[in-house]
Amino acid sequence: MTGNEPKSAKPHHDDDIGVLLTQPRRYRALKAAFLLGRAGRLNVRLAELAGPASGADVVDIGCGPGDFARVLARTAGQVTGVDPSPRMIDYATTRSRSLPNCRFELGTAQSLLLPDASADLVTSTFAMHHIPAAHRPGALEQMFRVLRPGGRLLLADTQPTGPVLSAAVRVMARFAAHRTHDAAQDNGDPLASIDIRRYRDMVRASGFEDVKFVAVRPATGVLLATKP
Ligand SMILES: C[S@@+](CC[C@H](N)C(=O)[O-])C[C@H]1O[C@@H](n2cnc3c(N)ncnc32)[C@H](O)[C@@H]1O
């Protein structure tokens, strides 16, 4: 990572790091449009599912502009957002100035710098398909490593429920990350690339137990798991 990301609206692809997003405001506007203005409500629902205890240490991986981290920070003790995009980290830090229990740092899911057994909850929303496919098993192992025994994992990604949203994902995939790393194995189908259920076995292989899938409105699939 150099910090010299391109200024274009296109994501910055790096085979070793991932697909970095470099336009926080544009990303938030696109996400709000895709979710028909319900992005805030979705974050609240995901936070309820993740259920951080009061005072919990939380790590949000691929945090982007930090909206979900800020929702988690309402309950958690300390939330650390991690993202390899300097622009996302700057934006998230600036928007979270009034939240002393929310901090953001540069990093990748596959090379987390956080200490072993230092978190009660790890979340990663709409980010797995941005991590290079070859690094995803390593990323899940890192999530397992930083969790304390009994700690929980929440992974979420888009799960389109009807033809309109499915078409929207296919259109977005023309200029977004969905097709890049999984194109070969999924015949370029962006819906297969983002389906969070594909990680069930990988999550178990990393050591997690009680792996559960939950569909959440609007248009989101969630995997929940526990570190024994
Ligand atoms: C679609 S955004 C999701 C942002 C946020 N979690 C949300 O729910 O809106 C995906 C994020 O993953 C980040 N990313 C890309 N490669 C990554 C990697 N290897 N590890 C962690 N995050 C990565 C991108 O920079 C981007 O900010």
The ligand as a Gaussian input file, in Angstrom:
#p B3LYP/6-31G(d) Opt

LIG

0 1
 C      -17.988000      -2.189000      -0.182000
 S      -16.894000      -1.470000       0.989000
 C      -17.714000      -1.847000       2.518000
 C      -17.590000      -0.729000       3.507000
 C      -18.387000      -0.928000       4.806000
 N      -17.968000      -2.114000       5.527000
 C      -19.874000      -0.960000       4.594000
 O      -20.548000      -1.848000       5.137000
 O      -20.399000      -0.079000       3.889000
 C      -15.528000      -2.605000       1.008000
 C      -14.292000      -2.055000       1.705000
 O      -13.308000      -3.091000       1.756000
 C      -12.035000      -2.476000       1.643000
 N      -11.022000      -3.510000       1.304000
 C      -10.474000      -3.799000       0.105000
 N       -9.559000      -4.779000       0.241000
 C       -9.538000      -5.112000       1.547000
 C       -8.764000      -6.038000       2.309000
 N       -7.879000      -6.839000       1.730000
 N       -8.963000      -6.091000       3.634000
 C       -9.894000      -5.291000       4.237000
 N      -10.646000      -4.396000       3.561000
 C      -10.473000      -4.300000       2.239000
 C      -12.263000      -1.394000       0.591000
 O      -11.267000      -0.409000       0.604000
 C      -13.644000      -0.877000       0.987000
 O      -13.567000       0.233000       1.849000

